[in-house]
């Protein structure tokens, strides 16, 4: 019980510290001419575009491969052991 | 437009809830769920700072503006892989020890 309260207090202290730090920063204001809404087209451009700072889809495919390997490993680990 | 500080506060609160879950809960599945909450707090930061960047730099290329969203997609994929492996490990641990209490699973050998 006591350790739970201690953990809760330490997490709360961390949250308050971070929130206090954020509130102290003088963030630039949102400007009227800027557009904060990123469209799906822009995300698609970033992933599949041909420019120098575009084309992140390959990395996503590699991560997809990692996910596949992780799933296969998970199935292998969770498989029932055969009784001899 | 919602100010950036509100998003950051939401993110820190989510992170703190996740951290509390990891520190205090004993069920391994709840610990995994808490880790997911912490990852989602990081994802909110990615998307929020990306939107903020695109507002502050209206002439930036579209692909640069959407970089945070793309990294969030990566992060979600990594989180899915992590949960798949974690659940499989907990399944094996349950078969071996008949518990997934993280306080009782304290040796890293079979």
N, CA and C atoms of all chains as a GROMACS GRO file, in nm:
protein
  582
    1UNK      N    1   0.083  -0.120   0.000
    1UNK     CA    2   0.000   0.000   0.000
    1UNK      C    3   0.087   0.126   0.000
    2UNK      N    4   0.188   0.123   0.090
    2UNK     CA    5   0.274   0.240   0.103
    2UNK      C    6   0.357   0.261  -0.024
    3UNK      N    7   0.406   0.149  -0.080
    3UNK     CA    8   0.487   0.162  -0.202
    3UNK      C    9   0.401   0.210  -0.318
    4UNK      N   10   0.274   0.168  -0.321
    4UNK     CA   11   0.185   0.214  -0.429
    4UNK      C   12   0.168   0.364  -0.424
    5UNK      N   13   0.147   0.416  -0.304
    5UNK     CA   14   0.132   0.561  -0.287
    5UNK      C   15   0.261   0.632  -0.327
    6UNK      N   16   0.374   0.571  -0.290
    6UNK     CA   17   0.504   0.630  -0.325
    6UNK      C   18   0.523   0.635  -0.476
    7UNK      N   19   0.484   0.525  -0.544
    7UNK     CA   20   0.495   0.522  -0.690
    7UNK      C   21   0.404   0.627  -0.752
    8UNK      N   22   0.280   0.635  -0.703
    8UNK     CA   23   0.185   0.734  -0.756
    8UNK      C   24   0.238   0.876  -0.737
    9UNK      N   25   0.295   0.900  -0.620
    9UNK     CA   26   0.348   1.035  -0.593
    9UNK      C   27   0.466   1.068  -0.682
   10UNK      N   28   0.553   0.969  -0.705
   10UNK     CA   29   0.670   0.996  -0.789
   10UNK      C   30   0.627   1.020  -0.934
   11UNK      N   31   0.528   0.944  -0.982
   11UNK     CA   32   0.479   0.967  -1.119
   11UNK      C   33   0.412   1.103  -1.128
   12UNK      N   34   0.336   1.139  -1.026
   12UNK     CA   35   0.269   1.270  -1.024
   12UNK      C   36   0.372   1.383  -1.023
   13UNK      N   37   0.478   1.364  -0.945
   13UNK     CA   38   0.583   1.466  -0.939
   13UNK      C   39   0.649   1.482  -1.075
   14UNK      N   40   0.672   1.369  -1.143
   14UNK     CA   41   0.732   1.374  -1.278
   14UNK      C   42   0.640   1.452  -1.373
   15UNK      N   43   0.508   1.418  -1.367
   15UNK     CA   44   0.413   1.486  -1.458
   15UNK      C   45   0.409   1.636  -1.429
   16UNK      N   46   0.406   1.671  -1.302
   16UNK     CA   47   0.400   1.814  -1.267
   16UNK      C   48   0.528   1.887  -1.309
   17UNK      N   49   0.642   1.818  -1.293
   17UNK     CA   50   0.769   1.878  -1.334
   17UNK      C   51   0.770   1.906  -1.484
   18UNK      N   52   0.726   1.807  -1.562
   18UNK     CA   53   0.727   1.823  -1.707
   18UNK      C   54   0.627   1.930  -1.751
   19UNK      N   55   0.508   1.928  -1.689
   19UNK     CA   56   0.406   2.028  -1.725
   19UNK      C   57   0.456   2.168  -1.689
   20UNK      N   58   0.520   2.180  -1.573
   20UNK     CA   59   0.576   2.309  -1.534
   20UNK      C   60   0.682   2.357  -1.632
   21UNK      N   61   0.766   2.263  -1.678
   21UNK     CA   62   0.870   2.300  -1.775
   21UNK      C   63   0.808   2.346  -1.906
   22UNK      N   64   0.702   2.276  -1.950
   22UNK     CA   65   0.636   2.313  -2.076
   22UNK      C   66   0.571   2.451  -2.064
   23UNK      N   67   0.510   2.477  -1.950
   23UNK     CA   68   0.441   2.605  -1.933
   23UNK      C   69   0.538   2.723  -1.927
   24UNK      N   70   0.662   2.695  -1.889
   24UNK     CA   71   0.760   2.804  -1.880
   24UNK      C   72   0.816   2.846  -2.015
   25UNK      N   73   0.805   2.756  -2.115
   25UNK     CA   74   0.861   2.787  -2.247
   25UNK      C   75   0.770   2.887  -2.319
   26UNK      N   76   0.832   2.982  -2.386
   26UNK     CA   77   0.756   3.081  -2.462
   26UNK      C   78   0.741   3.028  -2.605
   27UNK      N   79   0.635   2.948  -2.628
   27UNK     CA   80   0.616   2.886  -2.759
   27UNK      C   81   0.571   2.992  -2.860
   28UNK      N   82   0.622   2.989  -2.983
   28UNK     CA   83   0.572   3.081  -3.086
   28UNK      C   84   0.424   3.058  -3.113
   29UNK      N   85   0.353   3.165  -3.144
   29UNK     CA   86   0.209   3.154  -3.168
   29UNK      C   87   0.183   3.086  -3.302
   30UNK      N   88   0.065   3.019  -3.310
   30UNK     CA   89   0.022   2.966  -3.439
   30UNK      C   90  -0.002   3.086  -3.532
   31UNK      N   91   0.048   3.079  -3.653
   31UNK     CA   92   0.025   3.190  -3.746
   31UNK      C   93  -0.096   3.160  -3.834
   32UNK      N   94  -0.158   3.267  -3.880
   32UNK     CA   95  -0.281   3.250  -3.957
   32UNK      C   96  -0.254   3.187  -4.093
   33UNK      N   97  -0.136   3.220  -4.154
   33UNK     CA   98  -0.112   3.170  -4.290
   33UNK      C   99  -0.069   3.024  -4.292
   34UNK      N  100  -0.019   2.975  -4.179
   34UNK     CA  101   0.023   2.835  -4.175
   34UNK      C  102  -0.096   2.741  -4.167
   35UNK      N  103  -0.080   2.624  -4.226
   35UNK     CA  104  -0.189   2.526  -4.226
   35UNK      C  105  -0.145   2.406  -4.145
   36UNK      N  106  -0.212   2.383  -4.033
   36UNK     CA  107  -0.174   2.272  -3.945
   36UNK      C  108  -0.232   2.140  -3.991
   37UNK      N  109  -0.326   2.142  -4.081
   37UNK     CA  110  -0.392   2.018  -4.122
   37UNK      C  111  -0.309   1.947  -4.228
   38UNK      N  112  -0.250   1.835  -4.189
   38UNK     CA  113  -0.173   1.754  -4.284
   38UNK      C  114  -0.273   1.661  -4.353
   39UNK      N  115  -0.272   1.660  -4.483
   39UNK     CA  116  -0.366   1.574  -4.555
   39UNK      C  117  -0.304   1.437  -4.581
   40UNK      N  118  -0.390   1.343  -4.615
   40UNK     CA  119  -0.341   1.209  -4.650
   40UNK      C  120  -0.249   1.216  -4.771
   41UNK      N  121  -0.276   1.311  -4.860
   41UNK     CA  122  -0.194   1.325  -4.979
   41UNK      C  123  -0.050   1.360  -4.940
   42UNK      N  124  -0.036   1.449  -4.840
   42UNK     CA  125   0.099   1.488  -4.797
   42UNK      C  126   0.172   1.370  -4.731
   43UNK      N  127   0.097   1.292  -4.655
   43UNK     CA  128   0.159   1.174  -4.594
   43UNK      C  129   0.201   1.077  -4.704
   44UNK      N  130   0.115   1.061  -4.804
   44UNK     CA  131   0.148   0.975  -4.917
   44UNK      C  132   0.270   1.026  -4.993
   45UNK      N  133   0.279   1.159  -5.010
   45UNK     CA  134   0.396   1.218  -5.077
   45UNK      C  135   0.523   1.188  -4.999
   46UNK      N  136   0.514   1.201  -4.866
   46UNK     CA  137   0.632   1.175  -4.783
   46UNK      C  138   0.676   1.030  -4.795
   47UNK      N  139   0.579   0.940  -4.808
   47UNK     CA  140   0.613   0.798  -4.809
   47UNK      C  141   0.652   0.747  -4.947
   48UNK      N  142   0.579   0.790  -5.049
   48UNK     CA  143   0.600   0.730  -5.182
   48UNK      C  144   0.655   0.829  -5.284
   49UNK      N  145   0.686   0.954  -5.242
   49UNK     CA  146   0.736   1.054  -5.337
   49UNK      C  147   0.876   1.020  -5.386
   50UNK      N  148   0.917   1.089  -5.492
   50UNK     CA  149   1.047   1.060  -5.554
   50UNK      C  150   1.155   1.160  -5.514
   51UNK      N  151   1.122   1.262  -5.435
   51UNK     CA  152   1.218   1.366  -5.400
   51UNK      C  153   1.327   1.317  -5.305
   52UNK      N  154   1.421   1.408  -5.274
   52UNK     CA  155   1.533   1.371  -5.186
   52UNK      C  156   1.485   1.342  -5.044
   53UNK      N  157   1.388   1.419  -4.998
   53UNK     CA  158   1.340   1.402  -4.861
   53UNK      C  159   1.208   1.323  -4.858
   54UNK      N  160   1.191   1.238  -4.955
   54UNK     CA  161   1.068   1.158  -4.962
   54UNK      C  162   1.105   1.012  -4.978
   55UNK      N  163   1.003   0.928  -4.977
   55UNK     CA  164   1.028   0.786  -5.002
   55UNK      C  165   1.056   0.706  -4.878
   56UNK      N  166   0.976   0.725  -4.774
   56UNK     CA  167   0.995   0.650  -4.650
   56UNK      C  168   0.923   0.516  -4.654
   57UNK      N  169   0.858   0.485  -4.766
   57UNK     CA  170   0.778   0.362  -4.772
   57UNK      C  171   0.866   0.239  -4.758
   58UNK      N  172   0.990   0.246  -4.811
   58UNK     CA  173   1.079   0.130  -4.803
   58UNK      C  174   1.104   0.093  -4.656
   59UNK      N  175   1.124   0.196  -4.574
   59UNK     CA  176   1.145   0.171  -4.431
   59UNK      C  177   1.020   0.106  -4.371
   60UNK      N  178   0.904   0.156  -4.414
   60UNK     CA  179   0.780   0.099  -4.362
   60UNK      C  180   0.766  -0.047  -4.404
   61UNK      N  181   0.809  -0.077  -4.528
   61UNK     CA  182   0.804  -0.217  -4.573
   61UNK      C  183   0.897  -0.303  -4.489
   62UNK      N  184   1.016  -0.249  -4.458
   62UNK     CA  185   1.111  -0.325  -4.375
   62UNK      C  186   1.050  -0.349  -4.236
   63UNK      N  187   0.981  -0.247  -4.185
   63UNK     CA  188   0.918  -0.265  -4.054
   63UNK      C  189   0.805  -0.367  -4.064
   64UNK      N  190   0.735  -0.367  -4.178
   64UNK     CA  191   0.633  -0.470  -4.200
   64UNK      C  192   0.695  -0.609  -4.199
   65UNK      N  193   0.815  -0.620  -4.257
   65UNK     CA  194   0.885  -0.749  -4.256
   65UNK      C  195   0.919  -0.788  -4.112
   66UNK      N  196   0.965  -0.688  -4.035
   66UNK     CA  197   0.996  -0.712  -3.893
   66UNK      C  198   0.871  -0.760  -3.819
   67UNK      N  199   0.757  -0.698  -3.851
   67UNK     CA  200   0.631  -0.738  -3.788
   67UNK      C  201   0.596  -0.882  -3.824
   68UNK      N  202   0.618  -0.918  -3.949
   68UNK     CA  203   0.591  -1.055  -3.992
   68UNK      C  204   0.679  -1.154  -3.918
   69UNK      N  205   0.808  -1.121  -3.908
   69UNK     CA  206   0.901  -1.210  -3.836
   69UNK      C  207   0.861  -1.220  -3.689
   70UNK      N  208   0.821  -1.105  -3.631
   70UNK     CA  209   0.778  -1.106  -3.491
   70UNK      C  210   0.655  -1.194  -3.473
   71UNK      N  211   0.560  -1.184  -3.567
   71UNK     CA  212   0.440  -1.268  -3.557
   71UNK      C  213   0.474  -1.415  -3.569
   72UNK      N  214   0.564  -1.447  -3.665
   72UNK     CA  215   0.604  -1.588  -3.680
   72UNK      C  216   0.674  -1.636  -3.554
   73UNK      N  217   0.762  -1.550  -3.498
   73UNK     CA  218   0.830  -1.587  -3.374
   73UNK      C  219   0.730  -1.606  -3.261
   74UNK      N  220   0.629  -1.519  -3.256
   74UNK     CA  221   0.526  -1.532  -3.154
   74UNK      C  222   0.450  -1.662  -3.166
   75UNK      N  223   0.416  -1.698  -3.291
   75UNK     CA  224   0.344  -1.825  -3.313
   75UNK      C  225   0.433  -1.942  -3.273
   76UNK      N  226   0.562  -1.933  -3.309
   76UNK     CA  227   0.656  -2.041  -3.276
   76UNK      C  228   0.669  -2.056  -3.124
   77UNK      N  229   0.679  -1.941  -3.055
   77UNK     CA  230   0.693  -1.947  -2.909
   77UNK      C  231   0.567  -2.002  -2.843
   78UNK      N  232   0.451  -1.961  -2.897
   78UNK     CA  233   0.326  -1.998  -2.831
   78UNK      C  234   0.276  -2.136  -2.870
   79UNK      N  235   0.349  -2.200  -2.961
   79UNK     CA  236   0.304  -2.331  -3.009
   79UNK      C  237   0.307  -2.433  -2.894
   80UNK      N  238   0.209  -2.520  -2.893
   80UNK     CA  239   0.207  -2.626  -2.792
   80UNK      C  240   0.325  -2.720  -2.814
   81UNK      N  241   0.390  -2.760  -2.706
   81UNK     CA  242   0.499  -2.856  -2.720
   81UNK      C  243   0.442  -2.993  -2.748
   82UNK      N  244   0.504  -3.062  -2.844
   82UNK     CA  245   0.454  -3.197  -2.876
   82UNK      C  246   0.497  -3.295  -2.768
   83UNK      N  247   0.400  -3.379  -2.727
   83UNK     CA  248   0.434  -3.478  -2.624
   83UNK      C  249   0.500  -3.599  -2.690
   84UNK      N  250   0.609  -3.645  -2.626
   84UNK     CA  251   0.680  -3.758  -2.685
   84UNK      C  252   0.618  -3.888  -2.639
   85UNK      N  253  -0.755   2.687  -3.320
   85UNK     CA  254  -0.641   2.595  -3.307
   85UNK      C  255  -0.610   2.571  -3.160
   86UNK      N  256  -0.598   2.446  -3.122
   86UNK     CA  257  -0.566   2.414  -2.982
   86UNK      C  258  -0.419   2.448  -2.955
   87UNK      N  259  -0.388   2.525  -2.850
   87UNK     CA  260  -0.247   2.561  -2.824
   87UNK      C  261  -0.160   2.438  -2.800
   88UNK      N  262  -0.033   2.454  -2.833
   88UNK     CA  263   0.061   2.340  -2.826
   88UNK      C  264   0.079   2.291  -2.682
   89UNK      N  265   0.067   2.383  -2.586
   89UNK     CA  266   0.088   2.341  -2.447
   89UNK      C  267  -0.019   2.241  -2.403
   90UNK      N  268  -0.142   2.257  -2.452
   90UNK     CA  269  -0.248   2.163  -2.415
   90UNK      C  270  -0.216   2.022  -2.464
   91UNK      N  271  -0.164   2.016  -2.588
   91UNK     CA  272  -0.127   1.884  -2.641
   91UNK      C  273  -0.014   1.823  -2.560
   92UNK      N  274   0.084   1.907  -2.523
   92UNK     CA  275   0.197   1.855  -2.446
   92UNK      C  276   0.151   1.807  -2.309
   93UNK      N  277   0.060   1.882  -2.248
   93UNK     CA  278   0.009   1.841  -2.116
   93UNK      C  279  -0.066   1.708  -2.128
   94UNK      N  280  -0.149   1.696  -2.233
   94UNK     CA  281  -0.220   1.570  -2.255
   94UNK      C  282  -0.120   1.455  -2.272
   95UNK      N  283  -0.015   1.482  -2.348
   95UNK     CA  284   0.086   1.379  -2.372
   95UNK      C  285   0.155   1.338  -2.242
   96UNK      N  286   0.193   1.436  -2.159
   96UNK     CA  287   0.261   1.404  -2.034
   96UNK      C  288   0.168   1.330  -1.938
   97UNK      N  289   0.039   1.369  -1.939
   97UNK     CA  290  -0.056   1.299  -1.851
   97UNK      C  291  -0.071   1.154  -1.895
   98UNK      N  292  -0.083   1.132  -2.027
   98UNK     CA  293  -0.094   0.996  -2.078
   98UNK      C  294   0.031   0.915  -2.042
   99UNK      N  295   0.148   0.978  -2.060
   99UNK     CA  296   0.273   0.911  -2.028
   99UNK      C  297   0.278   0.875  -1.880
  100UNK      N  298   0.232   0.967  -1.795
  100UNK     CA  299   0.236   0.941  -1.651
  100UNK      C  300   0.141   0.828  -1.613
  101UNK      N  301   0.023   0.825  -1.675
  101UNK     CA  302  -0.072   0.716  -1.648
  101UNK      C  303  -0.008   0.583  -1.687
  102UNK      N  304   0.057   0.582  -1.804
  102UNK     CA  305   0.125   0.460  -1.847
  102UNK      C  306   0.237   0.420  -1.752
  103UNK      N  307   0.316   0.519  -1.711
  103UNK     CA  308   0.428   0.490  -1.620
  103UNK      C  309   0.376   0.435  -1.488
  104UNK      N  310   0.266   0.493  -1.438
  104UNK     CA  311   0.209   0.443  -1.312
  104UNK      C  312   0.163   0.298  -1.328
  105UNK      N  313   0.102   0.270  -1.445
  105UNK     CA  314   0.057   0.133  -1.470
  105UNK      C  315   0.174   0.036  -1.473
  106UNK      N  316   0.284   0.076  -1.538
  106UNK     CA  317   0.401  -0.012  -1.545
  106UNK      C  318   0.460  -0.035  -1.407
  107UNK      N  319   0.463   0.072  -1.326
  107UNK     CA  320   0.528   0.060  -1.194
  107UNK      C  321   0.442  -0.015  -1.094
  108UNK      N  322   0.310   0.002  -1.101
  108UNK     CA  323   0.227  -0.047  -0.990
  108UNK      C  324   0.151  -0.176  -1.020
  109UNK      N  325   0.118  -0.203  -1.145
  109UNK     CA  326   0.036  -0.320  -1.172
  109UNK      C  327   0.122  -0.445  -1.180
  110UNK      N  328   0.062  -0.559  -1.145
  110UNK     CA  329   0.138  -0.684  -1.143
  110UNK      C  330   0.104  -0.774  -1.261
  111UNK      N  331  -0.016  -0.758  -1.318
  111UNK     CA  332  -0.053  -0.840  -1.432
  111UNK      C  333   0.027  -0.798  -1.555
  112UNK      N  334   0.093  -0.895  -1.617
  112UNK     CA  335   0.183  -0.861  -1.728
  112UNK      C  336   0.108  -0.801  -1.847
  113UNK      N  337  -0.016  -0.844  -1.868
  113UNK     CA  338  -0.092  -0.790  -1.982
  113UNK      C  339  -0.127  -0.644  -1.957
  114UNK      N  340  -0.161  -0.611  -1.832
  114UNK     CA  341  -0.189  -0.471  -1.799
  114UNK      C  342  -0.062  -0.387  -1.815
  115UNK      N  343   0.054  -0.445  -1.781
  115UNK     CA  344   0.181  -0.374  -1.801
  115UNK      C  345   0.203  -0.346  -1.949
  116UNK      N  346   0.173  -0.446  -2.034
  116UNK     CA  347   0.186  -0.425  -2.180
  116UNK      C  348   0.094  -0.313  -2.226
  117UNK      N  349  -0.031  -0.313  -2.174
  117UNK     CA  350  -0.125  -0.208  -2.212
  117UNK      C  351  -0.074  -0.070  -2.168
  118UNK      N  352  -0.012  -0.066  -2.051
  118UNK     CA  353   0.041   0.062  -2.002
  118UNK      C  354   0.156   0.110  -2.091
  119UNK      N  355   0.239   0.016  -2.137
  119UNK     CA  356   0.347   0.053  -2.229
  119UNK      C  357   0.288   0.111  -2.357
  120UNK      N  358   0.177   0.051  -2.403
  120UNK     CA  359   0.112   0.104  -2.524
  120UNK      C  360   0.064   0.247  -2.502
  121UNK      N  361   0.010   0.274  -2.383
  121UNK     CA  362  -0.035   0.411  -2.352
  121UNK      C  363   0.083   0.507  -2.359
  122UNK      N  364   0.199   0.465  -2.306
  122UNK     CA  365   0.318   0.552  -2.311
  122UNK      C  366   0.362   0.574  -2.456
  123UNK      N  367   0.354   0.469  -2.539
  123UNK     CA  368   0.391   0.486  -2.679
  123UNK      C  369   0.296   0.583  -2.748
  124UNK      N  370   0.167   0.575  -2.713
  124UNK     CA  371   0.070   0.666  -2.775
  124UNK      C  372   0.095   0.810  -2.734
  125UNK      N  373   0.144   0.831  -2.613
  125UNK     CA  374   0.180   0.966  -2.571
  125UNK      C  375   0.292   1.020  -2.662
  126UNK      N  376   0.390   0.933  -2.692
  126UNK     CA  377   0.498   0.975  -2.783
  126UNK      C  378   0.442   1.003  -2.923
  127UNK      N  379   0.346   0.921  -2.966
  127UNK     CA  380   0.287   0.943  -3.100
  127UNK      C  381   0.215   1.077  -3.108
  128UNK      N  382   0.144   1.113  -3.000
  128UNK     CA  383   0.078   1.244  -2.997
  128UNK      C  384   0.181   1.354  -3.013
  129UNK      N  385   0.296   1.339  -2.947
  129UNK     CA  386   0.402   1.439  -2.961
  129UNK      C  387   0.452   1.450  -3.104
  130UNK      N  388   0.471   1.334  -3.168
  130UNK     CA  389   0.517   1.334  -3.307
  130UNK      C  390   0.422   1.414  -3.395
  131UNK      N  391   0.293   1.380  -3.388
  131UNK     CA  392   0.195   1.443  -3.477
  131UNK      C  393   0.180   1.591  -3.443
  132UNK      N  394   0.179   1.622  -3.314
  132UNK     CA  395   0.158   1.761  -3.273
  132UNK      C  396   0.276   1.849  -3.318
  133UNK      N  397   0.399   1.803  -3.297
  133UNK     CA  398   0.513   1.885  -3.337
  133UNK      C  399   0.523   1.894  -3.490
  134UNK      N  400   0.478   1.792  -3.560
  134UNK     CA  401   0.476   1.798  -3.706
  134UNK      C  402   0.379   1.906  -3.753
  135UNK      N  403   0.259   1.908  -3.695
  135UNK     CA  404   0.161   2.012  -3.730
  135UNK      C  405   0.214   2.150  -3.695
  136UNK      N  406   0.278   2.158  -3.580
  136UNK     CA  407   0.333   2.286  -3.534
  136UNK      C  408   0.440   2.336  -3.631
  137UNK      N  409   0.525   2.242  -3.675
  137UNK     CA  410   0.630   2.278  -3.771
  137UNK      C  411   0.569   2.329  -3.900
  138UNK      N  412   0.462   2.262  -3.947
  138UNK     CA  413   0.403   2.303  -4.074
  138UNK      C  414   0.336   2.439  -4.063
  139UNK      N  415   0.288   2.474  -3.942
  139UNK     CA  416   0.229   2.606  -3.924
  139UNK      C  417   0.338   2.713  -3.920
  140UNK      N  418   0.449   2.681  -3.853
  140UNK     CA  419   0.556   2.781  -3.840
  140UNK      C  420   0.635   2.797  -3.969
  141UNK      N  421   0.636   2.694  -4.055
  141UNK     CA  422   0.708   2.701  -4.182
  141UNK      C  423   0.610   2.673  -4.295
  142UNK      N  424   0.530   2.772  -4.332
  142UNK     CA  425   0.425   2.747  -4.433
  142UNK      C  426   0.482   2.712  -4.570
  143UNK      N  427   0.609   2.751  -4.597
  143UNK     CA  428   0.664   2.725  -4.730
  143UNK      C  429   0.742   2.594  -4.736
  144UNK      N  430   0.745   2.519  -4.628
  144UNK     CA  431   0.820   2.393  -4.627
  144UNK      C  432   0.754   2.294  -4.723
  145UNK      N  433   0.836   2.202  -4.781
  145UNK     CA  434   0.776   2.101  -4.870
  145UNK      C  435   0.674   2.016  -4.795
  146UNK      N  436   0.574   1.966  -4.870
  146UNK     CA  437   0.466   1.890  -4.807
  146UNK      C  438   0.519   1.765  -4.737
  147UNK      N  439   0.621   1.703  -4.799
  147UNK     CA  440   0.673   1.580  -4.740
  147UNK      C  441   0.738   1.605  -4.605
  148UNK      N  442   0.803   1.721  -4.592
  148UNK     CA  443   0.865   1.754  -4.463
  148UNK      C  444   0.759   1.779  -4.356
  149UNK      N  445   0.647   1.838  -4.399
  149UNK     CA  446   0.542   1.867  -4.303
  149UNK      C  447   0.480   1.740  -4.247
  150UNK      N  448   0.477   1.635  -4.329
  150UNK     CA  449   0.408   1.513  -4.287
  150UNK      C  450   0.503   1.412  -4.224
  151UNK      N  451   0.626   1.454  -4.194
  151UNK     CA  452   0.725   1.358  -4.143
  151UNK      C  453   0.684   1.299  -4.008
  152UNK      N  454   0.626   1.380  -3.923
  152UNK     CA  455   0.584   1.330  -3.792
  152UNK      C  456   0.479   1.222  -3.804
  153UNK      N  457   0.386   1.240  -3.898
  153UNK     CA  458   0.283   1.138  -3.919
  153UNK      C  459   0.344   1.008  -3.968
  154UNK      N  460   0.443   1.019  -4.057
  154UNK     CA  461   0.508   0.898  -4.109
  154UNK      C  462   0.581   0.825  -3.995
  155UNK      N  463   0.650   0.900  -3.910
  155UNK     CA  464   0.719   0.836  -3.797
  155UNK      C  465   0.619   0.772  -3.702
  156UNK      N  466   0.501   0.832  -3.690
  156UNK     CA  467   0.397   0.771  -3.606
  156UNK      C  468   0.353   0.637  -3.663
  157UNK      N  469   0.343   0.630  -3.796
  157UNK     CA  470   0.308   0.501  -3.858
  157UNK      C  471   0.414   0.396  -3.825
  158UNK      N  472   0.543   0.436  -3.833
  158UNK     CA  473   0.650   0.342  -3.796
  158UNK      C  474   0.634   0.296  -3.651
  159UNK      N  475   0.607   0.395  -3.566
  159UNK     CA  476   0.597   0.365  -3.423
  159UNK      C  477   0.483   0.268  -3.395
  160UNK      N  478   0.370   0.287  -3.465
  160UNK     CA  479   0.256   0.196  -3.444
  160UNK      C  480   0.293   0.055  -3.488
  161UNK      N  481   0.366   0.045  -3.602
  161UNK     CA  482   0.407  -0.087  -3.650
  161UNK      C  483   0.500  -0.155  -3.551
  162UNK      N  484   0.596  -0.078  -3.498
  162UNK     CA  485   0.690  -0.135  -3.399
  162UNK      C  486   0.614  -0.180  -3.274
  163UNK      N  487   0.514  -0.099  -3.232
  163UNK     CA  488   0.436  -0.135  -3.113
  163UNK      C  489   0.361  -0.264  -3.136
  164UNK      N  490   0.308  -0.283  -3.258
  164UNK     CA  491   0.235  -0.406  -3.288
  164UNK      C  492   0.328  -0.526  -3.278
  165UNK      N  493   0.451  -0.512  -3.333
  165UNK     CA  494   0.547  -0.622  -3.326
  165UNK      C  495   0.582  -0.654  -3.182
  166UNK      N  496   0.601  -0.549  -3.103
  166UNK     CA  497   0.639  -0.566  -2.963
  166UNK      C  498   0.529  -0.640  -2.885
  167UNK      N  499   0.404  -0.605  -2.911
  167UNK     CA  500   0.294  -0.671  -2.840
  167UNK      C  501   0.282  -0.816  -2.884
  168UNK      N  502   0.305  -0.842  -3.014
  168UNK     CA  503   0.296  -0.981  -3.061
  168UNK      C  504   0.397  -1.069  -2.988
  169UNK      N  505   0.521  -1.021  -2.981
  169UNK     CA  506   0.626  -1.100  -2.913
  169UNK      C  507   0.597  -1.107  -2.763
  170UNK      N  508   0.556  -0.995  -2.704
  170UNK     CA  509   0.530  -0.992  -2.560
  170UNK      C  510   0.420  -1.090  -2.520
  171UNK      N  511   0.310  -1.091  -2.596
  171UNK     CA  512   0.200  -1.181  -2.561
  171UNK      C  513   0.243  -1.327  -2.575
  172UNK      N  514   0.324  -1.356  -2.680
  172UNK     CA  515   0.371  -1.494  -2.696
  172UNK      C  516   0.459  -1.534  -2.578
  173UNK      N  517   0.547  -1.443  -2.535
  173UNK     CA  518   0.633  -1.474  -2.420
  173UNK      C  519   0.548  -1.498  -2.295
  174UNK      N  520   0.447  -1.415  -2.274
  174UNK     CA  521   0.363  -1.433  -2.155
  174UNK      C  522   0.286  -1.563  -2.160
  175UNK      N  523   0.247  -1.604  -2.283
  175UNK     CA  524   0.177  -1.731  -2.298
  175UNK      C  525   0.267  -1.846  -2.253
  176UNK      N  526   0.393  -1.842  -2.298
  176UNK     CA  527   0.488  -1.947  -2.259
  176UNK      C  528   0.515  -1.942  -2.109
  177UNK      N  529   0.531  -1.822  -2.056
  177UNK     CA  530   0.556  -1.808  -1.912
  177UNK      C  531   0.437  -1.862  -1.833
  178UNK      N  532   0.316  -1.836  -1.880
  178UNK     CA  533   0.199  -1.887  -1.807
  178UNK      C  534   0.197  -2.040  -1.808
  179UNK      N  535   0.235  -2.100  -1.924
  179UNK     CA  536   0.236  -2.246  -1.929
  179UNK      C  537   0.338  -2.302  -1.831
  180UNK      N  538   0.448  -2.230  -1.816
  180UNK     CA  539   0.558  -2.282  -1.732
  180UNK      C  540   0.528  -2.259  -1.584
  181UNK      N  541   0.485  -2.138  -1.549
  181UNK     CA  542   0.473  -2.101  -1.408
  181UNK      C  543   0.330  -2.089  -1.358
  182UNK      N  544   0.232  -2.100  -1.449
  182UNK     CA  545   0.090  -2.086  -1.415
  182UNK      C  546   0.058  -1.948  -1.356
  183UNK      N  547   0.135  -1.849  -1.392
  183UNK     CA  548   0.106  -1.712  -1.349
  183UNK      C  549   0.173  -1.614  -1.446
  184UNK      N  550   0.113  -1.495  -1.458
  184UNK     CA  551   0.182  -1.388  -1.533
  184UNK      C  552   0.200  -1.267  -1.442
  185UNK      N  553   0.211  -1.294  -1.315
  185UNK     CA  554   0.240  -1.187  -1.218
  185UNK      C  555   0.387  -1.148  -1.232
  186UNK      N  556   0.412  -1.022  -1.268
  186UNK     CA  557   0.551  -0.983  -1.297
  186UNK      C  558   0.639  -0.983  -1.172
  187UNK      N  559   0.578  -0.982  -1.053
  187UNK     CA  560   0.659  -0.988  -0.932
  187UNK      C  561   0.710  -1.130  -0.906
  188UNK      N  562   0.633  -1.228  -0.959
  188UNK     CA  563   0.673  -1.367  -0.934
  188UNK      C  564   0.765  -1.422  -1.043
  189UNK      N  565   0.761  -1.359  -1.161
  189UNK     CA  566   0.850  -1.403  -1.270
  189UNK      C  567   0.980  -1.326  -1.254
  190UNK      N  568   1.068  -1.374  -1.170
  190UNK     CA  569   1.188  -1.295  -1.141
  190UNK      C  570   1.316  -1.367  -1.178
  191UNK      N  571   1.306  -1.477  -1.253
  191UNK     CA  572   1.430  -1.538  -1.303
  191UNK      C  573   1.422  -1.544  -1.454
  192UNK      N  574   1.533  -1.516  -1.521
  192UNK     CA  575   1.533  -1.515  -1.666
  192UNK      C  576   1.587  -1.647  -1.721
  193UNK      N  577   1.538  -1.757  -1.665
  193UNK     CA  578   1.573  -1.887  -1.724
  193UNK      C  579   1.454  -1.979  -1.705
  194UNK      N  580   1.448  -2.085  -1.781
  194UNK     CA  581   1.334  -2.177  -1.770
  194UNK      C  582   1.346  -2.261  -1.645
   0.00000   0.00000   0.00000
